[in-house]
Amino acid sequence: MARSKQKQKTGQTLQDFILVLSTLSNLYEEREDAGRAKSFQVASENLSKFAELTGKTNAVLKSSKDFKDVKGVGKSTLEMMDEFIKTGKCARLEELQEEDESEMEFEDILAKREEQRKKELYDMSEPNDKETAKAFCMIEHKYMEQRKKEAKQLINKMDLPMRVLVAKLLLEDEYVPYGDWKRGDLCFHCEYSGDCKCDTLRSITYAEELGCEDLPEYEETNDITEVGDHTIEINHIWGTKREEAEIEFKCGKLSVTVRLMRFESNCDWKDYADFSDYNDYEAMLKLCEENGEDFDDIIYEAFDTWDLRWVHE
């Protein structure tokens, strides 16, 4: 997808800012952050309609105050507009684009290390240790393919209980090479969650088991939300779609871990939630309220990705 390059000039127009919002919406959609994607989409669409009605599409922006009554354009978007008017840039957009570039760089390095290791393995005539033998299987090295018939003959000589026992012992002693059976074990909720990082974890584990060296460091980042001058860090500890999940919310010295069970759509989700520190929860509520936000809405939006709500039929 083509992405907008931020203009670095004075005299930014409303159309310029609408493009920034549209790009933000697309980036959040790629991250499967439906809430923010929708929020920026609505702001972009409503500002576009306002521009058409007023004929200000290409008018130079002067102040966000001129748009404070446009529906769907909230406080944070107006602050972003003032930043854009002043600098010609959007820090949030730059941050997201840098994250994308960093992720692409990580994947490129990982792919190069993997190809390099495969070449080393293909150049070997036979494995010299257990780990190399497992790697030979992973890349279907010709040496292992040649010995497959021999292995089948050995297995055919075993009765059923012996085959099962040998398989169990080989698994316990870590002789089983990396394969599809293991991919789902990297994260127990990988098949349920759209936010799971298992694709990256699979790639890293695959490269490690091939014996790749000097792999790039992978750091999983968690979500954040801005509340006035405060930042709330949102750490998804674990979760299973339609079952339960646990998320940590941190802001300065305040920390609240919330565990939410599956709940009916016509019930209050808080009746199914367990708060680790109710005092900090109350303090977070107050902090958000003082800045025009609702902490309960932030919690609910964070849990929405786990799809715990269900309709009683």
C-alpha positions in Angstrom: 0.0 0.0 0.0 1.4 3.4 -0.9 1.8 5.6 2.1 1.8 9.4 2.3 5.1 11.2 2.7 4.7 14.1 5.2 5.2 17.4 3.6 7.8 19.7 5.3 6.6 23.1 4.4 4.7 26.0 5.9 1.1 26.7 5.0 -0.4 23.2 5.4 -3.9 22.8 3.9 -6.9 20.9 5.2 -6.5 18.4 2.4 -2.9 17.7 3.6 -4.2 17.0 7.1 -7.0 14.8 5.8 -4.4 12.7 4.0 -2.5 12.3 7.3 -5.6 11.1 9.1 -6.4 8.7 6.2 -2.9 7.3 6.3 -3.1 6.8 10.1 -6.4 5.0 9.7 -4.8 2.6 7.2 -1.8 1.9 9.4 -3.9 1.1 12.4 -6.1 -1.1 10.3 -3.0 -3.0 9.2 -2.3 -3.5 12.9 -5.8 -4.7 13.4 -6.5 -1.8 15.8 -10.1 -1.4 14.8 -10.9 1.3 17.3 -8.2 3.8 16.2 -8.6 2.9 12.6 -12.3 3.7 12.7 -11.7 6.9 14.8 -9.3 8.4 12.3 -11.4 7.2 9.3 -14.5 9.0 10.8 -12.4 12.2 11.5 -11.0 12.1 7.9 -14.4 11.6 6.3 -16.1 14.3 8.3 -13.4 16.8 7.7 -13.7 16.0 4.0 -17.4 16.7 4.1 -16.8 19.9 6.0 -14.2 21.0 3.4 -16.6 20.3 0.5 -19.5 22.2 2.1 -17.3 25.2 3.0 -15.0 25.1 0.0 -11.9 25.0 2.2 -10.3 21.9 0.9 -7.2 23.7 -0.2 -7.4 26.5 2.3 -4.3 27.0 4.5 -4.9 25.8 8.1 -4.7 28.5 10.8 -6.0 26.9 14.0 -7.7 23.7 15.1 -10.3 25.9 16.8 -11.9 26.4 13.3 -12.8 22.6 13.4 -13.7 22.0 17.0 -17.4 21.6 16.2 -16.9 19.0 13.4 -18.4 15.7 14.6 -15.9 12.9 15.1 -12.9 15.3 15.5 -11.9 14.9 19.1 -9.4 16.7 21.3 -6.4 14.5 20.4 -7.1 15.0 16.7 -7.3 18.8 17.1 -4.0 18.8 19.0 -2.5 16.8 16.2 -3.8 19.4 13.8 -2.1 22.2 15.7 1.1 20.2 15.6 0.7 19.8 11.9 0.0 23.5 11.4 3.1 24.4 13.4 5.6 21.9 12.1 4.2 20.4 8.9 4.6 17.0 10.5 2.7 14.4 12.6 4.7 12.7 15.2 2.3 9.8 15.6 2.4 9.1 11.8 6.2 9.2 11.8 6.4 6.8 14.7 4.1 4.3 13.0 6.0 4.5 9.8 9.3 4.0 11.6 7.9 0.9 13.3 6.9 -0.5 9.9 10.4 0.2 8.5 12.0 -1.4 11.6 9.8 -4.5 11.2 10.7 -4.8 7.5 14.4 -4.5 8.3 14.0 -7.2 11.0 12.3 -9.6 8.5 14.9 -8.9 5.8 17.8 -9.6 8.1 16.1 -12.8 9.3 15.5 -14.0 5.8 19.2 -13.4 4.8 20.4 -15.3 7.8 18.1 -18.2 7.0 19.2 -18.4 3.3 22.9 -18.2 4.4 22.4 -21.0 6.9 20.5 -23.2 4.3 23.4 -22.8 1.9 25.9 -23.9 4.6 23.7 -27.0 5.3 23.3 -27.9 1.6 27.1 -27.7 1.2 27.6 -30.3 3.9 27.7 -34.0 2.9 26.2 -35.3 6.2 25.3 -34.1 9.6 27.9 -34.1 12.4 25.5 -33.7 15.4 21.9 -34.0 16.5 21.0 -30.4 15.9 22.5 -30.4 12.4 20.6 -33.6 11.6 17.4 -32.0 12.6 18.2 -29.0 10.4 18.9 -31.4 7.5 15.3 -32.7 7.9 13.9 -29.2 8.0 15.4 -28.3 4.7 14.8 -31.8 3.2 18.6 -32.2 2.6 19.4 -34.9 0.0 21.3 -36.9 2.6 18.2 -37.4 4.7 16.1 -38.1 1.6 18.5 -40.8 0.7 18.2 -42.4 4.1 14.4 -42.2 4.4 13.9 -45.6 2.8 16.3 -47.1 5.4 14.4 -45.4 8.2 11.0 -46.8 6.9 12.4 -50.3 6.8 13.4 -50.0 10.5 10.0 -48.7 11.4 8.2 -51.5 9.5 10.0 -54.1 11.6 8.5 -52.6 14.8 5.1 -53.5 16.2 2.6 -50.8 16.9 3.4 -50.3 20.7 7.1 -50.1 19.9 6.6 -47.4 17.2 4.6 -45.3 19.7 7.2 -45.8 22.4 10.1 -44.9 20.1 8.2 -41.8 18.9 7.6 -40.8 22.6 11.3 -41.3 23.5 12.6 -39.4 20.5 10.2 -36.5 21.3 11.3 -36.5 25.0 15.0 -36.4 24.0 14.4 -33.6 21.5 15.3 -35.6 18.4 12.1 -34.4 16.5 12.9 -31.7 14.0 11.0 -28.4 13.8 7.7 -28.9 12.0 4.0 -27.9 11.7 3.2 -29.8 14.9 5.3 -27.3 16.9 4.3 -24.1 15.2 1.0 -24.0 17.1 2.7 -24.6 20.4 4.7 -21.3 20.3 1.7 -19.5 21.7 -1.3 -21.3 23.1 -3.8 -18.7 21.8 -2.3 -18.2 18.3 -5.2 -19.8 16.5 -7.7 -17.6 18.2 -6.2 -14.1 18.4 -5.8 -11.7 15.6 -3.2 -9.8 17.6 -0.9 -12.8 18.2 2.7 -12.4 17.3 3.2 -16.1 16.5 4.1 -15.5 12.8 7.2 -13.6 13.9 7.9 -16.1 16.7 7.6 -19.0 14.3 10.2 -17.3 12.0 12.6 -16.7 14.8 12.3 -20.2 16.2 12.7 -21.7 12.7 15.8 -19.7 12.1 17.2 -20.7 15.6 16.6 -24.4 14.9 18.3 -24.1 11.6 21.3 -22.9 13.5 21.3 -19.3 12.2 23.7 -17.0 14.0 23.7 -13.3 14.7 19.9 -13.0 14.5 18.4 -9.6 15.0 16.8 -8.8 18.3 13.0 -8.9 18.3 11.2 -6.7 20.8 7.4 -7.0 21.0 5.9 -3.6 21.7 2.6 -3.1 23.5 -0.1 -0.6 22.8 -0.4 2.9 24.4 -3.1 5.5 24.6 -2.8 9.2 25.3 -4.9 10.7 28.0 -4.2 14.4 28.1 -0.5 14.7 29.1 -0.5 11.2 30.4 0.4 7.9 28.6 -1.3 4.7 29.5 0.7 1.6 28.6 -1.5 -1.5 27.6 0.2 -4.8 28.0 -1.7 -7.9 26.8 -0.4 -10.5 29.2 -2.4 -13.4 27.7 -5.8 -14.3 26.3 -7.9 -16.8 24.6 -10.6 -15.6 22.1 -14.1 -16.1 23.5 -12.8 -17.5 26.8 -10.8 -15.0 29.0 -8.0 -12.6 28.9 -5.7 -10.6 31.2 -4.3 -7.1 30.4 -2.1 -4.7 32.4 -2.7 -1.0 32.3 0.2 1.3 33.6 0.4 5.1 33.9 3.3 6.4 35.9 3.2 4.7 39.3 -0.4 3.5 38.8 -0.8 -0.1 37.6 -4.0 -2.1 37.2 -4.2 -5.7 35.9 -7.6 -6.7 34.7 -8.7 -10.2 34.1 -12.0 -10.6 32.1 -14.1 -13.7 31.7 -16.4 -14.4 28.8 -19.7 -12.5 29.3 -23.1 -12.1 27.9 -23.8 -9.1 25.6 -26.7 -7.9 27.7 -24.7 -7.9 31.0 -22.2 -5.4 32.4 -18.7 -6.6 31.5 -17.4 -5.3 34.9 -19.4 -8.0 36.6 -17.1 -10.5 35.0 -13.9 -8.6 35.6 -11.3 -9.0 38.3 -9.2 -6.0 39.2 -5.8 -6.6 40.8 -5.6 -3.2 42.6 -8.9 -1.5 43.0 -7.3 1.6 44.5 -5.2 2.1 41.4 -8.2 1.4 39.3 -10.1 4.2 41.1 -7.1 6.5 40.7 -7.0 5.7 36.9 -10.7 6.4 36.6 -10.2 9.8 38.2 -7.1 10.7 36.1 -8.9 9.8 32.9 -12.1 11.7 34.0 -10.0 14.8 34.7 -8.7 14.6 31.1 -12.1 14.1 29.5 -11.7 10.3 29.0 -13.3 7.2 30.5 -10.9 4.6 31.8 -13.6 1.9 31.5 -13.9 2.6 27.8 -10.1 2.2 27.4 -10.3 -1.1 29.2 -13.2 -2.4 27.2 -11.6 -1.3 23.9 -8.4 -3.2 24.8 -10.4 -6.4 25.6 -12.5 -6.1 22.4 -9.7 -7.8 20.4 -10.3 -11.0 22.4 -14.0 -11.1 21.4 -15.2 -12.2 24.9 -18.8 -10.9 24.5 -21.3 -13.4 23.4 -25.1 -13.3 22.6 -27.4 -15.6 24.5 -29.7 -17.4 22.1 
